[in-house]
Amino acid sequence: MDKKVMIGTVTILSVVLVSVVVLVYYYSTLPSVPVTEVPPKILYHTSYVQTGISGINFFVVWGLVQNNLQTNIDSVNVTATFYDAENATIGKNVARTALDIIKPGIKSHFEIYFSLGRFESAPFEYELVLSYVKTDKEPIVGVEIVNQTASFDENEYYVIKGEVENKGVFIAEHVRVFGIYYDSEGNIKTVSPVYVTTLMNPEVKASFELTSEPYKNPASYELLAFARNYETYIRWSPRPEHFVILIVFFVGVVVYLKRRGW
C-alpha cells in the first residue's frame, strides 16, 4: 500500500474515532431529562340517591379509576368528603376500587355510600381524593367478557349482548358488567350497569344484556366485568356419583351392624 494512502487512511480513522469519543462524552455529560409519570386518576364520577332495603336513603357516589402508571397499583382507595350548602363538612367515607390490584391502562369502579339518616336532603357537593400504592403483585384471574354483539335499537340506544366467563380457579361472587359510553371526543357520557349472577364457578359462562339508555347514539363504548370478590375455596357441588358412594357406604354400614348382631 502506498505510504501516503496509508497515512491518509490512518488520519481519517483517527479523526472518526476522536469524534465518536467526543460525542459520547458530550452526550454523557448532558443532564438527564426525568421521565414524568402520569398518576392514576378518577376518570368519571356521578351521584344519586338510593333507598336501601331497610328504607334508609343513601347518597351514592359511583366512579371510575384508571391506572396510568407503568406498574400495578394496590390499595386503591377513594375518599369522599361531603358538604352542605354552607360548605360545612357533614361527613366523610372511603371505599376501595372493585379490583384490588389494577394493572397499567386498566379501569376499575368504586362505590361510596353515605347514609342520609337525619339529613333532609342529599349533600350539596362532595370532594374525591384518590390514594394508592405501587406493587409488583399480580391481580387474581377472574371474570372476563368472552363475546359480545352490539346494535342500535329503534330509539337509537345502543344494546349490547354478550357472555362473561370465570377464567379463574375461585368462585366469583356478585358478578356485574358495566357499559361505558363515549362521545366522538372520547368523553364519558353515561355508564350502565347490569347484574349478571350471584355465584359463578370456574369455567362457567353467563349471559348479559345492557343498553346505553338514556344516552342515544354513542360514538363508542367499553365493557368492564367485575366480581365483588373471589372465594378462595371451591364449594362442594353434589354429583350423581357422590350419592352412589353414600348409598354404598350406608349399605355397608347396615350389613356390618347386622353381622355384629346389632
RATA-V674833 format. One record per pair of residues at least 4 apart in sequence whose ideal C-beta (glycine too) atoms are under 7 Angstrom apart, sorted by the first residue. I is the first residue (numbers start at 1). J is the second residue. Records with the same first field share a line. If there is no record, write none. Layout:
I = J + J
//
This chain:
1 = 5 + 6
2 = 6
3 = 7
4 = 8
5 = 9
6 = 10
7 = 11
8 = 12
9 = 13
10 = 14
11 = 15
12 = 16
13 = 17
14 = 18
15 = 19
16 = 20
17 = 21
18 = 22
19 = 23
20 = 24
21 = 25
22 = 26
23 = 27
24 = 28
25 = 29
37 = 69
38 = 68
39 = 68 + 69
40 = 65 + 66 + 67 + 68 + 69 + 73 + 130 + 132
41 = 66 + 68 + 130
42 = 63 + 65 + 78 + 128 + 130
43 = 64 + 65 + 66 + 107 + 188
44 = 63 + 64 + 188
45 = 61 + 62 + 63 + 128
46 = 62
47 = 59 + 60 + 61
48 = 60
49 = 57 + 59 + 122
50 = 58 + 60
51 = 55 + 57
52 = 56 + 58
56 = 115
57 = 116
58 = 113 + 114 + 115 + 116
59 = 114 + 116 + 122 + 123
60 = 111 + 113
61 = 80 + 112 + 126
62 = 109 + 111
63 = 78 + 109 + 110
64 = 107 + 109
65 = 76 + 78 + 97 + 107 + 108 + 110 + 130
66 = 107
67 = 73 + 102 + 103 + 104 + 105 + 106
69 = 73 + 104 + 134
70 = 104
71 = 104 + 134
72 = 101 + 102 + 103 + 135 + 136 + 137 + 138
73 = 102 + 132 + 133 + 134 + 135
74 = 100 + 101 + 133 + 135 + 137
75 = 132 + 133
76 = 96 + 97 + 102 + 132
77 = 94 + 96 + 131
78 = 94 + 95 + 110 + 112 + 128 + 130
79 = 92 + 94 + 129
80 = 92 + 93 + 112 + 126 + 128
81 = 89 + 92 + 126 + 127
82 = 90 + 91 + 92 + 114 + 123 + 126
83 = 87 + 88 + 89 + 90 + 123 + 124 + 125 + 126
84 = 88 + 90 + 123 + 124
85 = 124
90 = 119 + 123
91 = 114
93 = 112 + 113 + 114
95 = 110 + 111 + 112
96 = 110
97 = 102 + 108 + 109 + 110
98 = 108 + 109 + 110 + 226
99 = 108 + 139
100 = 139
101 = 135 + 137 + 138 + 139
102 = 106 + 108
103 = 139
107 = 224
109 = 178 + 226
114 = 123
116 = 122
140 = 168 + 170 + 230
141 = 167 + 168
142 = 166 + 168 + 172 + 227 + 230
143 = 164 + 165 + 166 + 172 + 175 + 200 + 225 + 227
144 = 164 + 165 + 167 + 225
145 = 162 + 164 + 223 + 225
146 = 163 + 164 + 165 + 205
147 = 162 + 163
148 = 160 + 161 + 162 + 223
149 = 161 + 162
150 = 158 + 159 + 160
151 = 159
152 = 156 + 157 + 158
153 = 157 + 159
155 = 216
156 = 216 + 217
157 = 211 + 212 + 213 + 216
158 = 181 + 211 + 212 + 218 + 221
159 = 211
160 = 179 + 210 + 221 + 223
161 = 209
162 = 208
163 = 205 + 206 + 207
164 = 175 + 177 + 196 + 205 + 206 + 208 + 225
165 = 205
166 = 172 + 200 + 201 + 202 + 203 + 204
168 = 202 + 230
169 = 202
170 = 230 + 231 + 232
171 = 199 + 200 + 201 + 230 + 231 + 234 + 235
172 = 200 + 227 + 230
173 = 198 + 199 + 227 + 228 + 229 + 231
174 = 198 + 227 + 228
175 = 196 + 197 + 200 + 206 + 225 + 227
176 = 193 + 194 + 195 + 196 + 226
177 = 194 + 196 + 208 + 210 + 223 + 225
178 = 191 + 193 + 224
179 = 191 + 192 + 210 + 212 + 221 + 223
180 = 188 + 191 + 221 + 222 + 224
181 = 189 + 190 + 212 + 215 + 218 + 221
182 = 186 + 187 + 188 + 189 + 218 + 219 + 220 + 221
183 = 187 + 189 + 218 + 219
184 = 219
189 = 215 + 218
190 = 212 + 214 + 215
192 = 210 + 211 + 212
194 = 208 + 209 + 210
196 = 206 + 208
197 = 206
200 = 204 + 206
212 = 218
238 = 242 + 243
240 = 244
241 = 245
242 = 246
243 = 247
244 = 248
245 = 249
246 = 250
247 = 251
248 = 252
249 = 253
250 = 254
251 = 255
252 = 256
253 = 257
254 = 258
255 = 259
256 = 260
257 = 262
//
